[in-house]
């Protein structure tokens, strides 16, 4: 329940890194657990969400051997080597842990129960429960399977052709993971270019998974159709995880907004299914450049250099939304400083994240004087506004907490952000990184 106090101050300058990608860290653990042999992982994100995944795979009988602060070996037991857990699997506050693990557990010939903290037990699960039931898993949950805890009795799955009702990487991944255990292929139609880390890792492990029209993948199509053939085994991973774009996003916006800033974040993953914010910030007039682009761990990586700039408002909707789904709290802060109106639409999914991010971002940024209003499927911001320091609350949402810290860097006077421990869910070292860049906070 700790607190941060932020004041506007010096420009943000220097070169920093960000911790490993959260989505890829979860997937490395889960896929390493069911690989045949020892996987080597470097650049793992030791954040609360990923540590929840780590503990769940240990409860399923997987051993890990540390090899450094963010590197280890995972002793994979093969597709059929997991053990029935002796207790409820605690996913803490991590939706990715619960939903992806449910996909694997749907294929296991044993029973398991997935649960977690209040915040997670409010998040919608029917989106995975229904298709996993269609595949043959038995799943019980509160309110007919809408809410966790989920009790899963897996095994004997069939591959299905399924159109996802939401463009969600978690749902897509849960079904691909269940598909590893199905008799027959899986075909998924996803209504938007949701992040594709699971497909990339599975392909690197020798699994036959791909887009039905591979050449149509770039430019990213509005609907992704992909097919997975269940493999006999998965080869172990040898993986270096890139820096998390979603963490770098807070620094990039901070440097864009604080006058005189000039900063570089090194080694950031720039997978096009994740980096929609770059396109949006560029269209808003941000001064961004990508240097030293290369591939690492099957993902595009670059150094992201950002300078202060005057931003213009714009409209954001359609397929761009899923490509920046975690970046809307910080986009809202950027929009308060942009000239004119920023309209976000087609983003109703924001209502079922760690918090209802439309409601919580609007409520908290208004306390600082922002001209922001909620809409059914997004929000509208009229700028630029001179923000004024005030007392705000993260509502237990890590991304809202960090967005409010960045808002505090440009607000007049002192901004106090309550309940900032949640920042450790995705970006341990966030405060230290801002201090290193010259920010004024304690
Ligand atoms: C994630 C997918 C997204 C994202 C979340 C991580 C993933 O969730 O918001 O932070 O790792 O697959 P949805 O699939 O619910 O959009």
Boltz pocket constraint, residues with backbone or C-beta under 6 A from the ligand:
constraints:
  - pocket:
      binder: B
      contacts: [[A, 22], [A, 23], [A, 24], [A, 96], [A, 167], [A, 168], [A, 169], [A, 170], [A, 171], [A, 173], [A, 195], [A, 325], [A, 326], [A, 349]]
      max_distance: 6.0
